[in-house]
């Protein structure tokens, strides 16, 4: 099977509750590896050791932390990245919808005029109507499990993203 066909086939695999566990464990493994890289980088910088600094950054820049997580979880790297991307997308869209809903609820507390509040409400409701429910495509068991663990998973996703950004922006 050609590589492109394999990637497309992997993308079509339905997500399951087991994938949610994979996602959570994988993110934690990545965070642990990124924190280790962060400690090594800090030590290298304190010692003014450019070679050690480069060595500390190498696993981050090459995304070796993802490969190691996939290997530790005994899953194909493409599948791991697909699961990570798909759950990440679902969580980001879920956060966006939650933020829109919170904005709607808080409109009455704002110091805006009635017209401004009405205009803002309309804009928020239009944005909310355009946003696709990210949970709608999931089976009931996965949807319930994901919603139950969403807060913890969002924190992991954000911690992971922030560590990568911090390490790669220096």
N, C-alpha and C positions, 0 to 999 in steps of 0.2 A: 504494500500500500504506500503511495507517495506520502511524503511528509505533510503536505498541505491537507490531504485527505484525513490523515491521522489526527491532526489538530482539530479539524472540523468535527470528526467523529467524537473526540474527547469533549468538545464544547457542547455536544448534544446530550451528553449523559446527564440524567436528572440528578439534582442534588438530593441528598438524603440526610437523615439525622446523624449518621456516622460521619458524613462530611463536615457537619457542624463541629463535631469533636476534633476532627482532623484540623479544621481551620483554627480552633481555639488553641490546641496543643502546638500547632505549627507557629502561630504568632508568638506564643510564649517562648518557644525554642529560639525563634529569631530574635526576640527581645533580649533573651539571655546572652546570645552571641553578640548582639550589638552593644550591650552593656560591657561585655568583656573587651570588645574592640575599643570602646570609649575609654576604659581604664588603661588599656595598653597605650592608646594614643596620648592620654594625659601624662603617663609616666615618661613616654618618649619625648614629649614636648618639654617637660620639666628638666629632663636630662640633656636637652638640646641635641637629641640623637635623630638626625634626619632619616637614617636607614631604618631605625625601629619605627619611626613615625610612618614611613611608607609601608612598612610591613603590617602595621596595625590597621592602616586604611585599606589595604589590598582586599581583604575579604568583604569589605563593605562595597567598594567600588565595583567588584566583580560579581556582587550578589551571591557570594559563596554561602552566606548565612541562609539563603533560601534553599540552595542545593543540600546543605547539611540538614536542614529541617525536613525536607522531603525524604532524604535518605534515612534519617532517624525514625520517620513515620512509616517507612517502607512503602512509599508511594512514588510513582513516576513524577518527575519534576514538572512536566507539562500539566498533568492532572492537578498537582498541588497548586501551581500558579493559577490554573483555571478556577479551582474552588476558592482560592484566596481572592481573586478578582471578582468573581460573581457574588460572594458573600459581602465583600467590601462595597460593591455597587448597591446591593440591597440595603445595607446599613446606612450608606450615605444618603440614599433617596429617602429612607425611613426617617433619618434625622431631619432632612429638609422639610418633609411633610409635618413632622412634629413641631418644627420651628414656625411654619406657617400657621398651624393650629394655635400655637401659643400666642402668636401675634394677633390673631383674630380675637382670642380671649382677652387680651390686654388692651384692645382698642378703646374700650370704654374708660380706661384709667388714664388715657393720654390727655394732654391739655389741648388737643386739636379742636378746631371748630367742628360743628356738625357736618358741614360740607366736606371738610378735610377727612373726617372719620369715615364718611360714606365713600369717598373716593379711595381711601386706603383700604377699606373693607372690600370694595369691588376689585381692586388690584390683587389683593391677597387671595380672594376667592377665585379669581381667574387663574392665578398661578397654581392654586391648589387643584383646580379642575384639570389643568394640563398635566399635572404630576400623576404618573401611573402608580398605582398601589404596588409597591415592590413585593409584597407578600402574596399577591393574588395568584402568581404563577407557581407557588409552592404547595405541596400537598399539606393537608391539615396538621399532621404530626410534626412536620418540619417547621411549618409556620408557627405553631404553638411553642415549640422548643426554641426557635430563634427569637420570638418575641420575649420569652421568659429570660433569655440570656443576652438580650440585645445590649443592655447597659454595660455589662462586663466586656462584651465583645467590642463595643465601640471604644471603650477605654483602651483595650489592647491594641486595636487598630490605630488609634491616635498615638499611643506610646510608641508603637512600631514606626509610624510615619515620622514622628518628631525626632526619634533617634537617628533615623536614616538622614533626615534633612540636616540635623545638627552635625553629623559626622561628615557629610558630603559638602557642607557649605563653608568649611574652614579653609 
